[in-house]
């Protein structure tokens, strides 16, 4: 039995969903201490409240900041200044907690404090996230405006987790790895038990998921589709024409997703992977300025599982026209099967003192829900 410290970052649900899946697989054989930001704490504390081998502790995290509805990297860096001034003290405090707890290994999901703690305490460290695909991806197949952003911002991705013993990168799409990217294991999206056991049905409603706000253009095209639209991620609000705003409980969301006719969402890797697993066509609208989501959207269109449309290109009939074409997106290509089994194989290999070898998906496989 290992004593594993696990940390995750992020203000959306993708990191928490990925962590829930991994912790669920680890907790039967190992003790797990999890450092989580506020939203993830709320989600994971409900899931693991009665699990003796899992302990949760709150963790301050970096947040993206937006200006005029657009992700601003400059504003995000400026807003991070208070966090960075507390950085040394936080490392000292968490190092003491981790040492007192008796940790043997550290796993991090794109979170910058625990990797420094692991180095300070000389603990084995593995990075398990989606974001590091940006540092391992060969960007030459991307459109020019995305290719140069990857090359420019790649060093900032590596700063979150310097010098891990290995990388596990979870992604719904296959991608070419740079020749210099060593010790990288690519796995598919990590699917919760509830998603893997869900049985898809072809209903009439549309599911919409947004992290922050609904732009006027987004609202207009959802209303114009004429179908009932179940909106998650924005909290409960009064109905707006055919839009119903629902609380984002995991059970309610998975039930709505498995029985919908299509998903309209921002371009997060985790959610797109779950929808493709459930054979749902996806219309993705990447957050303005979020180049990671733009790349996720590029691969969605390339996969055949749906379309990505920039917010500025949305028009009143965007959702309606997508729904008319949804039969075209039933056979997604260039996507990979659930990564649960392979991720655990790699983690167990690492926990037993081995190395995580590079994994190639030369023949992409798609495994839909049975």
Buried (B, 14 or more C-beta within 10 A) or exposed (E): EBBBBBBBBBBBBBBBBBBBBBBBBBBEEBBBBBBBBEBBBEBBBEBBEEBEBBBBBEBBBBBBBBEEEEBBBEBBEEBBEEBEEEBEEBBEEBBEBBEEBEBBBBBBBBBBBBBBBBBBBEBBBBBBBBBBBBBBBBBEEBEEEBBEBBEEBBEEBBEBBEEBBBBBBBBBBBBEBBEEBEBBBBBBBBBBEBBBEBEBEEBEBBBBBBBBEBBEBBBBBBBBBEBBBBBBBBEEEEEBEBBBBBEBEBEEBBBBBBBBBBBBBBBBBBBBBBBBBBBBBBBBBBBBBBBBBBBBBBBBBBBBBBBBBEBEEBEEEBBBBBBEEBEEBEEBEBBBBBBBEBBBBBBBBBBEEEEBEBBEBEEBEBBEBE
